[in-house]
Amino acid sequence: MKSRTIVKKSLFVTLILLIPMIACAMTPLLGSSGKLKVEEGVKVVNGTELYYKTIGQGTPIVILHGGPGLDHTYLLPQMAALARRHRLIFFDQRASGRSSSLVDTSTMRMGTFVEDLEGIRKAFNIGKMNLLGHSWGGLVAMFYAIKYPDNLGTLMLVNSTPASSGWRNASFVLMNRRQLPEDSIAQAALTRTEEFHKRTSKAMSEFFKILFRTSFYNRKYIDSLRLSLDTSFTTKSRIVQHLNNDSTLLNYDIFHQLAVVHCPTLIIGSSYDMVAPEANERLHQSIQGSELVVIDSCGHFPFIEAPGKFFGTIEGFLKKAEKVSGKR
């Protein structure tokens, strides 16, 4: 039986067309009893090196960042709130962040991203995986769930890129419509500067900060998404752009294919996200037994704008899923 929840009160983060290599400046990751356990390193998966970072201890959750072309760090430090009870496993996707730029451009396809995720699952010796995907990461998670439904313990789709290219393209249109005159003026002024032409970290950070204003219901929260650029972003962004050659991403509709998903599934949307409510409702109807939660007065980054509602929803869902699993 499907359930739908509206949380009161309170894109695809763009993306293939823009391909920013963005990272968040991190503050110390603290739990209730001091610093959380943090491990980092590299896993060799499908012929390339993927950087990973784990935070906390407990039941593992693999977390997929948005983009494509972003890395895991924009999810921090906020997402570390889940590390009090779970071991969070972040990794920078192929040709992103601290992962290697030494990749065959022909591998920049959704199918490879799915196999990279499966490789990460195996590398960490996880049986049934708890998987959380934000934005583009949600779309990767859906394609993974279709191919490997039996490898999932739970599926959490947070402000996910829609399950059809039609709804995805509509989100681009809405994002552009939300740009205010002052946003256009600020971008135009920045693009005329010498720093921007040199593509310095400071200038590019400011450029994307202006761009992401439309992703927030309350624009003051943009300051909590502190942006800095990976020094290799120029090289890697050229590689990520080869995703444009993947016909799977140019024209897709996977709603019906999602019927194979049988694990507990949580879909989180926001009232001010660029993704149309109808797209999330259709996704909810496509996955049997899924739960849809819509956070009101919130944009694309609920872990920043509405952390209490967001993390309460995630923890409640996981506790409920654990009880159901324990009864089997």
BELBELKA-V519181 format. One record per residue. RES is the residue in one small letter. SS is DSSP state (2 for helix, 1 for strand, 0 for the rest). NEAR is the number of other C-alpha atoms within 8 Angstrom. Layout:
# BELBELKA-V519181
{{RES/SS/NEAR} {RES/SS/NEAR}}
This chain:
# BELBELKA-V519181
{{m/0/5} {k/0/9} {s/1/8} {r/1/7} {t/1/8} {i/1/8} {v/1/10} {k/0/6} {k/0/6} {s/0/9} {l/0/16} {f/0/16} {v/0/10} {t/0/11} {l/0/13} {i/0/12} {l/0/6} {l/0/6} {i/0/14} {p/0/11} {m/0/15} {i/1/14} {a/1/15} {c/1/12} {a/0/9} {m/0/8} {t/0/5} {p/0/6} {l/0/9} {l/1/8} {g/1/10} {s/0/5} {s/0/5} {g/1/6} {k/1/8} {l/0/11} {k/0/8} {v/1/8} {e/1/7} {e/1/8} {g/1/7} {v/1/9} {k/1/10} {v/1/8} {v/1/10} {n/0/7} {g/0/6} {t/1/10} {e/1/10} {l/1/15} {y/1/14} {y/1/12} {k/1/11} {t/1/12} {i/1/13} {g/0/13} {q/0/12} {g/0/7} {t/1/7} {p/1/11} {i/1/12} {v/1/11} {i/1/12} {l/1/15} {h/0/16} {g/0/16} {g/0/16} {p/0/10} {g/0/18} {l/0/15} {d/0/17} {h/2/14} {t/2/10} {y/2/14} {l/2/9} {l/0/10} {p/0/12} {q/2/9} {m/2/9} {a/2/11} {a/2/9} {l/2/10} {a/2/14} {r/2/11} {r/0/9} {h/1/12} {r/1/13} {l/1/15} {i/1/12} {f/1/12} {f/1/12} {d/0/15} {q/0/13} {r/0/13} {a/0/14} {s/0/17} {g/0/17} {r/0/9} {s/0/13} {s/0/12} {s/0/10} {l/0/6} {v/0/10} {d/0/6} {t/2/7} {s/2/6} {t/2/7} {m/0/14} {r/0/12} {m/2/12} {g/2/6} {t/2/9} {f/2/12} {v/2/12} {e/2/9} {d/2/12} {l/2/9} {e/2/8} {g/2/10} {i/2/10} {r/2/11} {k/2/8} {a/2/8} {f/0/6} {n/0/6} {i/0/8} {g/0/6} {k/0/8} {m/1/13} {n/1/12} {l/1/14} {l/1/15} {g/1/18} {h/1/14} {s/0/17} {w/2/17} {g/2/15} {g/2/18} {l/2/13} {v/2/13} {a/2/15} {m/2/10} {f/2/10} {y/2/11} {a/2/11} {i/2/11} {k/2/6} {y/0/8} {p/2/12} {d/2/5} {n/2/8} {l/1/13} {g/1/10} {t/1/12} {l/1/13} {m/1/13} {l/1/15} {v/1/12} {n/0/17} {s/0/16} {t/0/13} {p/0/13} {a/0/14} {s/1/11} {s/2/12} {g/2/7} {w/2/12} {r/2/14} {n/2/8} {a/2/10} {s/2/13} {f/2/11} {v/2/8} {l/2/9} {m/2/11} {n/2/7} {r/2/6} {r/0/7} {q/0/10} {l/0/6} {p/2/6} {e/2/6} {d/2/10} {s/2/9} {i/2/8} {a/2/9} {q/2/10} {a/2/8} {a/2/8} {l/2/10} {t/2/8} {r/0/8} {t/0/8} {e/2/6} {e/2/9} {f/2/12} {h/2/9} {k/0/6} {r/0/8} {t/0/9} {s/2/10} {k/2/8} {a/2/11} {m/2/11} {s/2/12} {e/2/9} {f/2/10} {f/2/10} {k/2/10} {i/2/10} {l/2/8} {f/2/9} {r/2/10} {t/2/10} {s/2/13} {f/0/16} {y/0/9} {n/0/8} {r/2/8} {k/2/5} {y/2/10} {i/2/11} {d/2/6} {s/2/6} {l/0/9} {r/0/10} {l/1/13} {s/1/11} {l/1/11} {d/0/11} {t/0/6} {s/0/7} {f/2/12} {t/2/8} {t/2/8} {k/2/13} {s/2/13} {r/2/8} {i/2/11} {v/2/14} {q/2/10} {h/2/12} {l/2/11} {n/2/9} {n/2/6} {d/0/11} {s/2/7} {t/2/8} {l/2/10} {l/2/8} {n/0/9} {y/0/9} {d/1/8} {i/0/8} {f/0/11} {h/2/7} {q/2/7} {l/2/12} {a/2/10} {v/2/8} {v/0/10} {h/0/9} {c/0/9} {p/1/10} {t/1/12} {l/1/12} {i/1/14} {i/1/12} {g/1/14} {s/1/14} {s/0/11} {y/0/12} {d/0/14} {m/0/13} {v/0/16} {a/0/10} {p/2/8} {e/2/6} {a/2/11} {n/2/13} {e/2/9} {r/2/9} {l/2/11} {h/2/13} {q/2/9} {s/2/10} {i/0/13} {q/0/11} {g/0/10} {s/0/14} {e/1/12} {l/1/14} {v/1/12} {v/1/11} {i/1/18} {d/0/12} {s/0/10} {c/0/17} {g/0/15} {h/0/13} {f/0/10} {p/2/12} {f/2/10} {i/2/10} {e/2/11} {a/0/11} {p/2/11} {g/2/6} {k/2/10} {f/2/11} {f/2/11} {g/2/9} {t/2/8} {i/2/8} {e/2/9} {g/2/8} {f/2/9} {l/2/9} {k/2/8} {k/2/8} {a/2/10} {e/2/8} {k/2/8} {v/2/8} {s/2/7} {g/2/6} {k/2/5} {r/0/4}}
